[in-house]
Amino acid sequence: MSQRRVQIVILCEDRQQEVFARHFLKMRGFKGIPRAKICPSGSQSGEQYVRTQYAAEVKAYRQNRNRVSIGLVVLIDADTGTLQERLNQLADALSEDSQPERRADEAIAIFIPKRNIETWIHYLQGEFVNEEDSYAKFENNEAFCKPYVESLAEECRFQRLSENAPESLQAACGELQRLLMLLK
């Protein structure tokens, strides 16, 4: 990635997703400090927060993209649904706000861990995982994931992600590559 500064907004469900995203972006060369928008504790479910804030964040991105180098990174768990169902819900949020769908030329990356972000972290630790089971959280130790995120960043950079990696993680690497190309 070039040395120019890029303003990144991370829209996510919780602190674990924020730490994961910040470190992932940092390891791939993003400079500066991303601005995180995290679901406030006890206000609503994390995925509901991301869905309701998504249209406003996309609108802000679109209003500013021609003035500054900006990107939007969205993390939302698929939970028990599919990646496509969650993408459809986000597209519906834009439609309900009278906005067009996310376009291929927009620096908006959507990472959708299936079942949750902990699935990815446990996989990166070398555990066998599936995308149906719920895996233990790292409460009050969210930075625990950083060494594993570093490995993931390298695997994505050189397109060496294992074939047995969760499908949602493979999709995330593709989203990151697309984001990097658009922010050059």
Solvent accessible surface area in square Angstrom, and as a share of the most:
residue,aa,sasa,rsa
1,M,69,0.31
2,S,48,0.31
3,Q,137,0.61
4,R,111,0.40
5,R,169,0.62
6,V,9,0.05
7,Q,105,0.47
8,I,7,0.03
9,V,10,0.06
10,I,0,0.00
11,L,0,0.00
12,C,0,0.00
13,E,20,0.09
14,D,47,0.24
15,R,126,0.46
16,Q,8,0.04
17,Q,0,0.00
18,E,11,0.05
19,V,9,0.05
20,F,3,0.01
21,A,1,0.00
22,R,67,0.25
23,H,18,0.08
24,F,3,0.01
25,L,1,0.01
26,K,133,0.56
27,M,57,0.25
28,R,24,0.09
29,G,25,0.24
30,F,13,0.05
31,K,82,0.35
32,G,41,0.39
33,I,157,0.80
34,P,19,0.12
35,R,135,0.49
36,A,29,0.23
37,K,57,0.24
38,I,55,0.28
39,C,17,0.10
40,P,74,0.46
41,S,120,0.77
42,G,88,0.85
43,S,67,0.43
44,Q,66,0.30
45,S,59,0.38
46,G,17,0.16
47,E,33,0.15
48,Q,72,0.32
49,Y,21,0.08
50,V,0,0.00
51,R,70,0.26
52,T,77,0.45
53,Q,54,0.24
54,Y,2,0.01
55,A,11,0.09
56,A,57,0.44
57,E,13,0.06
58,V,0,0.00
59,K,86,0.36
60,A,36,0.28
61,Y,8,0.03
62,R,41,0.15
63,Q,127,0.57
64,N,35,0.18
65,R,67,0.24
66,N,140,0.72
67,R,177,0.65
68,V,48,0.28
69,S,24,0.16
70,I,18,0.09
71,G,1,0.01
72,L,2,0.01
73,V,0,0.00
74,V,0,0.00
75,L,0,0.00
76,I,0,0.00
77,D,11,0.06
78,A,1,0.01
79,D,52,0.27
80,T,104,0.61
81,G,22,0.21
82,T,68,0.39
83,L,33,0.17
84,Q,104,0.46
85,E,94,0.42
86,R,22,0.08
87,L,54,0.27
88,N,71,0.36
89,Q,71,0.32
90,L,1,0.01
91,A,30,0.23
92,D,78,0.40
93,A,19,0.14
94,L,1,0.01
95,S,75,0.48
96,E,148,0.66
97,D,55,0.29
98,S,106,0.69
99,Q,21,0.09
100,P,80,0.50
101,E,118,0.53
102,R,66,0.24
103,R,105,0.38
104,A,86,0.67
105,D,77,0.40
106,E,0,0.00
107,A,4,0.03
108,I,0,0.00
109,A,0,0.00
110,I,10,0.05
111,F,4,0.02
112,I,8,0.04
113,P,0,0.00
114,K,19,0.08
115,R,64,0.23
116,N,15,0.07
117,I,1,0.01
118,E,3,0.01
119,T,0,0.00
120,W,2,0.01
121,I,0,0.00
122,H,19,0.08
123,Y,30,0.11
124,L,25,0.12
125,Q,58,0.26
126,G,68,0.66
127,E,74,0.33
128,F,183,0.76
129,V,16,0.09
130,N,57,0.29
131,E,31,0.14
132,E,116,0.52
133,D,74,0.38
134,S,74,0.48
135,Y,37,0.14
136,A,69,0.53
137,K,106,0.45
138,F,32,0.13
139,E,123,0.55
140,N,148,0.76
141,N,80,0.41
142,E,37,0.16
143,A,54,0.42
144,F,68,0.28
145,C,1,0.00
146,K,79,0.33
147,P,79,0.50
148,Y,59,0.22
149,V,0,0.00
150,E,69,0.31
151,S,56,0.36
152,L,1,0.01
153,A,1,0.00
154,E,65,0.29
155,E,48,0.22
156,C,2,0.01
157,R,91,0.33
158,F,111,0.46
159,Q,144,0.64
160,R,151,0.55
161,L,32,0.16
162,S,48,0.31
163,E,172,0.77
164,N,118,0.60
165,A,6,0.05
166,P,10,0.07
167,E,121,0.54
168,S,1,0.00
169,L,0,0.00
170,Q,73,0.32
171,A,46,0.35
172,A,2,0.02
173,C,13,0.08
174,G,41,0.40
175,E,29,0.13
176,L,0,0.00
177,Q,47,0.21
178,R,61,0.22
179,L,0,0.00
180,L,11,0.06
181,M,121,0.54
182,L,64,0.32
183,L,6,0.03
184,K,136,0.58
